[in-house]
Amino acid sequence: MENNFRTRQKKSLTLMRTIYGVAISLLILSVGLVVFFGSQWNLPFSAALTELDPLMRYLFGGLCLLYGAFRMYRSVKKEY
């Protein structure tokens, strides 16, 4: 009985970590997309995005997209 409880507890913890990792990676990916395309969309803070240096904006947006994709891969990848 103790072993069954530990197994269920470990599975639920793994599921919780996976959900958390996917949620955070989606948040980082969305920040990268907003930094890239926010000036083209009619967002309330579009003026602030256009005032930034384009090189820094695209560099930060690219890093956010790369890191978000990396976190998504790591959170979905199964350990066998």
C-alpha positions as CSV (number, residue, x, y, z in Angstrom):
1,M,0.0,0.0,0.0
2,E,2.8,2.4,0.8
3,N,4.5,1.6,-2.5
4,N,1.3,2.4,-4.4
5,F,0.9,5.7,-2.7
6,R,4.5,6.7,-3.5
7,T,4.0,5.7,-7.2
8,R,0.9,7.8,-7.5
9,Q,2.6,10.7,-5.7
10,K,5.6,10.6,-8.0
11,K,3.3,10.5,-11.1
12,S,1.3,13.5,-9.9
13,L,4.4,15.4,-9.2
14,T,5.7,14.6,-12.7
15,L,2.5,15.7,-14.2
16,M,2.5,19.0,-12.2
17,R,6.0,19.7,-13.3
18,T,5.2,19.1,-16.9
19,I,2.1,21.4,-16.8
20,Y,4.2,24.1,-15.1
21,G,7.0,23.8,-17.7
22,V,4.6,24.0,-20.6
23,A,2.8,27.0,-19.1
24,I,6.0,28.9,-18.4
25,S,7.4,28.1,-21.9
26,L,4.1,29.3,-23.5
27,L,4.4,32.5,-21.5
28,I,8.0,33.1,-22.7
29,L,7.1,32.2,-26.3
30,S,4.2,34.7,-26.2
31,V,6.5,37.4,-24.8
32,G,8.9,36.8,-27.8
33,L,6.0,37.0,-30.2
34,V,4.7,40.2,-28.7
35,V,8.2,41.7,-28.9
36,F,8.5,40.7,-32.5
37,F,5.0,41.5,-33.8
38,G,3.6,43.8,-31.1
39,S,4.3,47.0,-33.1
40,Q,2.2,45.6,-36.1
41,W,-0.7,44.6,-33.9
42,N,-2.9,47.3,-32.3
43,L,-1.9,46.7,-28.7
44,P,-2.1,49.4,-26.0
45,F,1.7,49.4,-25.6
46,S,2.6,49.4,-29.3
47,A,4.1,52.9,-29.1
48,A,6.6,51.7,-26.4
49,L,7.7,48.8,-28.6
50,T,8.4,51.0,-31.6
51,E,10.6,53.3,-29.4
52,L,13.0,50.5,-28.7
53,D,16.1,50.0,-30.8
54,P,15.1,47.4,-33.5
55,L,18.3,45.4,-33.0
56,M,17.7,45.0,-29.3
57,R,14.0,44.3,-29.8
58,Y,14.7,41.5,-32.3
59,L,17.6,40.1,-30.3
60,F,15.4,40.0,-27.1
61,G,12.5,38.5,-29.1
62,G,14.7,35.9,-30.7
63,L,16.2,34.9,-27.3
64,C,12.7,34.6,-25.8
65,L,11.6,32.4,-28.7
66,L,14.7,30.2,-28.5
67,Y,14.5,29.8,-24.7
68,G,10.7,29.2,-24.8
69,A,11.2,26.5,-27.4
70,F,14.0,25.0,-25.4
71,R,11.9,24.9,-22.2
72,M,8.9,23.4,-24.1
73,Y,11.2,20.7,-25.4
74,R,12.6,20.0,-22.0
75,S,9.2,19.9,-20.3
76,V,7.6,17.6,-22.9
77,K,10.5,15.3,-23.3
78,K,10.0,12.0,-21.6
79,E,12.7,10.4,-19.5
80,Y,13.1,6.7,-20.3
